[in-house]
């Protein structure tokens, strides 16, 4: 019997977990593809545009995770240019997986739009960057996925309304999200999925869930609550240097997530008959009969 639920789709967010190395980035793409997920996602920043001069030159707030003498140098070390993103997109597609990228500023949005990926992500930190959103609304035709972490309800409405002005909101996928790394379970606030779905489901394409928690149980519940997209950070080794690794899934966890979501999709059905064929043999053998 057909499930009432859409087929779940998983984004493995590689982000900057490649440590600035293309070979690691490609290996992460290969492992993600082998894990059975639909999308692998990176990040794109123009750091001079995104950061103030003070922020650029300031030390990394957690020096043990820094790849440079300043926060700006750290970010530049981890940054791929547009030609490298094009190479990653082509490699992802050769593996049968969708390439995507989060964009953090207007220049990055224009650059990634030029590659015409199927979807582009807007992180919670930048979902009020309307100059950037305008590029994605007016100059790009693919899906725009937007996280609602650290975002007020008024800001949520403003974002969706901004896309509705040009009749582009049906390209939006909105994500319930708590912006912390990692997120304790009591702060995941999964019922936000229901709230966002109730308010916006008829106005946008669909709803997703972006998690920074530990384990994969929450993601399965998120899908059951109506999040058709599930996004998780992904790394080869959670002990690697960097701020996102500790809140990421390793390959075994990503494989289990993709597997369990597919199993949950199969299970979310109603019985086609009062007694299924698979039950009949047990009914014949075990069902109580009045004497």
C-alpha positions, 0 to 999 in steps of 0.5 A: 500500500502506498505510504501517506508520506512523501519519500524522505530525502537526506542531505549530508552536509559536508560543509567545511568538514573537508578541512580545505582539501579537495581530496577529502571533499571528494572522498566525503562525496563518495562515501555520502553517495554510497550511504544512500543519501540524495544530496551532499552539501558544501558551503560558500562564503566571500569572507571579506564581504561577509565579515567586518574588518574586526571580525576578519582580523580577530582570533578564532573564538576557539583557537584549537579548531582554527586553521589560521592566525585570525578568524578570516584566515581560518575561513579563507583556508577552508574556502573553495573557489567557484571552479572547485565547486564546479569540479565538486558538482561534476564529481557528485553527479558522476556518483549519482548524487545531487550537489548543493551548497549553502551560500552566506553572502550576495557574491557567493549566491551569484557564484553558486547560482551560475553553476545552476545546482538543483537546490541552494541552501540559506543557513539560519545565520543569513536568512534575513540577508535580503540582498542575497535572498533577492538573487535567489528569488529573481536570478535562480530557478531551483529550490531554495532551502531555508533554515529557521534557526535563531529566527523569530516568527515575524522574521519567518513570515517576512521571508516567505512573504518576500518570495511570495511577492514574485510568486516564487514561494513554491520553490521554498523548503523551510527547515525547523532548526535549533542553531547550536552545536551540538543541540541537547535533546530538550532544545531540539524542539521537534514540535516546531515542525508541526507549527511551521507545517501548519503555518506555511505548508500550503504556501511553500513546496515542503518542510524539512528538519536540520539537526545538530543533535547526537544520534539518529532517533530524532531524525526518524521522529522528525520525518514522522512529524512531517519533515520530508527533508532531513539534513545532518552534518557529515564527517569522516571522523568526529575527532577531527579539528574543526567546530562542526565535526563533533555534531556530525554523523560519521559514515556508519551513522549516515548509512543507518540514517538513510536506511532507517528513514527508508524503512520508516517510509515503508512502515508508515501505511495503513492495513489494506485489510483487517487481517493481512495475508502475512497475518492469516497463517498466524490467525489460523494457528493462534487465534482464540476460538470459542468452543 
